[in-house]
Amino acid sequence: MTTVELTRFHVAPDRVEALLAARPAMLADFRADRAGFLDARLVRLPGDQWLDIVYWRTSEDFTRSRAKGANLPGITAFFAAIDDVLSSEEGTTTESENAR
């Protein structure tokens, strides 16, 4: 099983370009600095909301990542484009990892 981080947030329309421009550097920073980071998918929802789906090897990896916060420039820039975090949840996959 894989740990999944689900974060829903609001981004003002005038900040969407900044969010999308910051995404590649944020992912690069995660790959370089976050043990257990596997992958991430960003989903645009109605009402200026977004859902970030982040896959972690373990719950402990996710917890350690959260403790680091926005410690690198790419992560800081991505977080700066977010107006409001609406929810954050942790779960685990139930499908076979080979099915992805």
MARBA-3410 file (N, C-alpha, C, O; in Angstrom, 1 decimal):
100
0.8,-1.2,0.0,0.0,0.0,0.0,0.9,1.2,0.0,2.0,1.2,0.5 ~ 0.3,2.3,-0.6,1.0,3.6,-0.7,0.2,4.6,0.1,-1.0,4.6,0.1 ~ 0.9,5.5,0.8,0.2,6.6,1.5,-0.1,7.7,0.5,0.7,8.0,-0.4 ~ -1.3,8.3,0.6,-1.7,9.3,-0.3,-2.1,10.5,0.5,-2.9,10.5,1.4 ~ -1.6,11.6,0.0,-1.9,12.9,0.6,-2.9,13.6,-0.3,-2.6,13.8,-1.5
-4.0,14.1,0.2,-5.0,14.8,-0.5,-5.2,16.2,0.0,-5.7,16.3,1.2 ~ -4.8,17.2,-0.7,-4.9,18.5,-0.2,-5.7,19.4,-1.2,-5.4,19.5,-2.4 ~ -6.8,19.9,-0.7,-7.7,20.7,-1.5,-7.4,22.2,-1.1,-7.4,22.5,0.1 ~ -7.3,23.0,-2.1,-7.0,24.4,-1.8,-7.6,25.4,-2.9,-8.0,24.9,-3.9 ~ -7.7,26.6,-2.5,-8.2,27.7,-3.4,-7.1,28.5,-3.9,-6.2,28.9,-3.2
-7.2,28.9,-5.2,-6.2,29.8,-5.8,-7.0,30.8,-6.6,-7.9,30.5,-7.4 ~ -6.8,32.1,-6.4,-7.5,33.1,-7.1,-7.1,33.0,-8.6,-6.0,32.7,-8.9 ~ -8.0,33.4,-9.4,-7.8,33.3,-10.9,-6.5,34.0,-11.3,-5.8,33.6,-12.2 ~ -6.2,35.1,-10.7,-5.0,35.9,-11.1,-3.7,35.3,-10.6,-2.6,35.8,-10.9 ~ -3.8,34.2,-9.9,-2.6,33.5,-9.3,-2.4,32.1,-10.0,-1.4,31.4,-9.6
-3.3,31.7,-10.8,-3.2,30.4,-11.4,-1.9,30.2,-12.2,-1.3,29.2,-12.2 ~ -1.6,31.2,-13.0,-0.4,31.2,-13.8,0.8,31.0,-12.9,1.7,30.2,-13.3 ~ 0.9,31.7,-11.8,2.0,31.5,-10.9,2.1,30.1,-10.3,3.2,29.5,-10.2 ~ 0.9,29.6,-9.9,0.8,28.2,-9.4,1.4,27.2,-10.4,2.2,26.4,-10.1 ~ 0.9,27.3,-11.6,1.3,26.3,-12.6,2.8,26.5,-13.0,3.5,25.5,-13.3
3.3,27.7,-13.0,4.7,28.0,-13.3,5.6,27.5,-12.2,6.7,27.0,-12.5 ~ 5.1,27.5,-11.0,5.9,27.0,-9.9,5.9,25.5,-9.7,6.8,24.9,-9.0 ~ 5.0,24.8,-10.3,4.8,23.4,-10.1,6.0,22.6,-10.4,6.4,21.7,-9.6 ~ 6.6,22.7,-11.6,7.8,21.9,-11.9,8.9,22.0,-10.9,9.6,21.0,-10.6 ~ 9.2,23.2,-10.5,10.3,23.4,-9.5,9.9,22.8,-8.1,10.8,22.2,-7.4
8.6,22.9,-7.8,8.2,22.3,-6.5,8.4,20.8,-6.6,8.9,20.2,-5.6 ~ 8.0,20.2,-7.7,8.2,18.7,-7.8,9.7,18.3,-7.8,10.0,17.3,-7.3 ~ 10.5,19.1,-8.5,11.9,18.9,-8.5,12.5,18.9,-7.1,13.3,18.1,-6.7 ~ 12.0,19.9,-6.3,12.5,20.1,-4.9,12.0,18.9,-4.1,12.8,18.4,-3.2 ~ 10.8,18.4,-4.3,10.3,17.2,-3.6,11.2,16.0,-3.9,11.6,15.3,-3.0
11.5,15.8,-5.2,12.3,14.7,-5.6,13.7,14.7,-5.0,14.2,13.7,-4.6 ~ 14.2,15.9,-4.9,15.6,16.1,-4.3,15.6,16.0,-2.8,16.7,15.6,-2.2 ~ 14.6,16.4,-2.1,14.6,16.6,-0.7,13.7,15.8,0.2,13.9,15.7,1.4 ~ 12.7,15.1,-0.4,11.7,14.4,0.3,11.8,12.9,0.1,11.3,12.4,-0.8 ~ 12.4,12.3,1.1,12.5,10.8,1.1,11.1,10.2,1.0,10.2,10.6,1.8
10.9,9.2,0.2,9.7,8.5,0.1,8.7,9.2,-0.9,7.6,8.6,-1.1 ~ 9.0,10.3,-1.4,8.1,11.0,-2.4,8.1,10.1,-3.7,9.1,9.8,-4.2 ~ 6.9,9.8,-4.1,6.8,8.9,-5.3,6.2,9.6,-6.5,6.8,9.5,-7.6 ~ 5.2,10.4,-6.4,4.6,11.1,-7.5,3.5,12.1,-7.0,3.2,12.0,-5.8 ~ 3.0,12.9,-7.9,2.0,13.9,-7.6,1.2,14.2,-8.8,1.7,14.2,-9.9
-0.1,14.5,-8.6,-1.0,14.9,-9.6,-1.8,16.1,-9.1,-2.3,16.1,-8.0 ~ -1.9,17.1,-10.0,-2.6,18.3,-9.6,-3.9,18.3,-10.5,-3.9,18.2,-11.7 ~ -5.0,18.5,-9.8,-6.3,18.4,-10.4,-7.0,19.8,-10.2,-7.1,20.3,-9.1 ~ -7.5,20.4,-11.3,-8.3,21.6,-11.2,-9.7,21.3,-11.1,-10.3,20.5,-11.8 ~ -10.4,21.9,-10.1,-11.8,21.7,-9.7,-12.6,22.9,-10.0,-12.0,24.0,-10.2
-13.9,22.8,-10.0,-14.7,24.1,-10.2,-14.5,25.0,-9.0,-14.1,24.6,-7.9 ~ -14.9,26.3,-9.2,-14.8,27.3,-8.1,-13.5,27.7,-7.7,-13.3,28.0,-6.5 ~ -12.5,27.7,-8.6,-11.1,28.1,-8.3,-10.5,27.2,-7.2,-9.6,27.7,-6.5 ~ -10.9,26.0,-7.1,-10.3,25.0,-6.2,-9.4,24.0,-7.0,-9.6,23.8,-8.2 ~ -8.5,23.5,-6.3,-7.5,22.5,-6.8,-7.4,21.4,-5.8,-7.6,21.6,-4.6
-7.0,20.2,-6.3,-6.7,19.1,-5.5,-5.4,18.6,-5.8,-5.1,18.2,-7.0 ~ -4.5,18.5,-4.9,-3.1,18.0,-5.1,-3.1,16.6,-4.5,-3.4,16.4,-3.3 ~ -2.8,15.6,-5.3,-2.8,14.2,-4.9,-1.3,13.8,-4.9,-0.7,13.7,-6.0 ~ -0.8,13.5,-3.7,0.6,13.2,-3.6,0.8,11.8,-3.0,0.2,11.4,-2.0 ~ 1.7,11.0,-3.7,1.9,9.6,-3.3,3.2,9.5,-2.6,4.3,10.0,-3.0
3.1,8.9,-1.4,4.3,8.7,-0.5,4.5,7.2,-0.3,3.6,6.4,-0.3 ~ 5.7,6.8,-0.1,6.1,5.4,0.2,5.4,4.9,1.5,4.9,3.8,1.5 ~ 5.5,5.8,2.5,5.0,5.4,3.8,4.3,6.7,4.5,4.6,7.8,4.1 ~ 3.5,6.4,5.5,3.0,7.5,6.3,4.1,8.3,7.0,4.0,9.5,7.1 ~ 5.1,7.6,7.4,6.3,8.3,8.1,7.0,9.3,7.1,7.4,10.4,7.5
7.1,8.9,5.8,7.7,9.8,4.8,6.9,11.1,4.7,7.4,12.2,4.6 ~ 5.5,10.9,4.6,4.6,12.0,4.5,4.8,12.9,5.8,4.8,14.1,5.6 ~ 4.8,12.3,6.9,4.9,13.1,8.2,6.2,13.9,8.2,6.3,15.1,8.6 ~ 7.3,13.3,7.8,8.6,14.0,7.8,8.6,15.1,6.7,9.2,16.2,7.0 ~ 7.9,14.9,5.6,7.8,16.0,4.6,7.1,17.2,5.2,7.5,18.3,5.0
6.0,16.9,5.8,5.2,18.0,6.4,6.0,18.8,7.4,5.9,20.0,7.4 ~ 6.8,18.1,8.2,7.6,18.8,9.1,8.6,19.8,8.5,9.0,20.8,9.1 ~ 9.0,19.5,7.3,10.0,20.4,6.6,9.3,21.6,6.0,10.0,22.7,5.9 ~ 8.0,21.5,5.7,7.3,22.7,5.2,7.9,23.2,3.9,8.4,22.4,3.1 ~ 7.9,24.5,3.7,8.3,25.1,2.5,9.8,25.5,2.6,10.2,26.7,2.7
10.7,24.5,2.7,12.1,24.7,3.0,13.0,25.0,1.7,14.1,25.3,1.9 ~ 12.4,24.9,0.6,13.2,25.1,-0.7,12.4,26.1,-1.6,11.2,26.2,-1.5 ~ 13.2,26.8,-2.4,12.5,27.9,-3.2,11.3,27.4,-4.1,10.3,28.1,-4.2 ~ 11.4,26.3,-4.7,10.4,25.8,-5.6,9.1,25.5,-4.8,8.0,25.8,-5.3 ~ 9.3,24.9,-3.6,8.1,24.6,-2.8,7.5,25.9,-2.2,6.3,26.1,-2.2
8.4,26.9,-1.8,7.9,28.2,-1.3,7.1,28.9,-2.4,6.0,29.4,-2.1 ~ 7.6,28.9,-3.6,6.8,29.6,-4.7,5.5,29.0,-5.0,4.5,29.7,-5.2 ~ 5.4,27.6,-5.0,4.1,26.9,-5.2,3.2,27.3,-4.0,2.0,27.6,-4.3 ~ 3.6,27.1,-2.8,2.8,27.4,-1.7,2.3,28.9,-1.7,1.2,29.2,-1.2 ~ 3.2,29.8,-2.1,2.8,31.2,-2.1,1.7,31.5,-3.0,1.0,32.5,-2.8
1.4,30.7,-4.0,0.3,31.0,-5.0,-1.0,30.5,-4.4,-2.0,30.8,-5.0 ~ -1.0,29.8,-3.4,-2.2,29.2,-2.8,-2.8,30.3,-1.8,-2.1,30.8,-0.9 ~ -4.1,30.5,-2.0,-4.8,31.5,-1.1,-5.2,30.9,0.2,-5.1,31.5,1.2 ~ -5.7,29.7,0.1,-6.3,29.1,1.3,-6.3,27.6,1.2,-6.8,27.0,0.1 ~ -5.8,26.9,2.1,-5.9,25.4,2.2,-7.3,25.1,2.8,-7.6,25.5,3.9
-8.1,24.3,2.0,-9.5,24.0,2.5,-9.5,22.7,3.2,-10.3,22.5,4.2 ~ -8.7,21.7,2.9,-8.7,20.5,3.6,-7.4,19.7,3.3,-6.8,19.9,2.2 ~ -7.0,18.9,4.2,-5.8,18.0,4.0,-6.1,16.7,4.6,-6.4,16.6,5.8 ~ -5.9,15.6,3.9,-6.2,14.3,4.4,-5.1,13.3,4.0,-4.4,13.6,3.0 ~ -5.0,12.2,4.7,-4.1,11.2,4.4,-4.9,9.9,4.3,-5.8,9.6,5.1
-4.5,9.1,3.3,-5.1,7.8,3.1,-4.1,6.8,2.6,-2.9,7.1,2.5 ~ -4.6,5.6,2.3,-3.7,4.6,1.7,-4.4,4.0,0.4,-5.7,3.9,0.4 ~ -3.6,3.6,-0.5,-4.2,3.0,-1.7,-4.7,1.6,-1.3,-4.2,1.0,-0.4 ~ -5.6,1.1,-2.1,-6.1,-0.3,-1.9,-5.8,-1.2,-3.1,-5.9,-2.4,-3.0 ~ -5.5,-0.5,-4.2,-5.2,-1.3,-5.4,-3.8,-1.8,-5.4,-2.9,-1.3,-4.7
-3.6,-2.8,-6.2,-2.2,-3.3,-6.4,-1.4,-2.2,-7.0,-1.8,-1.5,-7.9 ~ -0.2,-2.0,-6.5,0.7,-1.0,-7.1,1.1,-1.2,-8.5,1.4,-0.3,-9.2 ~ 0.9,-2.5,-9.0,1.2,-2.8,-10.4,0.1,-2.3,-11.3,0.3,-2.2,-12.5 ~ -1.1,-1.9,-10.7,-2.2,-1.5,-11.5,-2.1,-0.1,-12.0,-2.8,0.3,-12.9 ~ -1.2,0.7,-11.4,-1.1,2.1,-11.8,-0.3,2.2,-13.0,0.0,3.3,-13.5
END
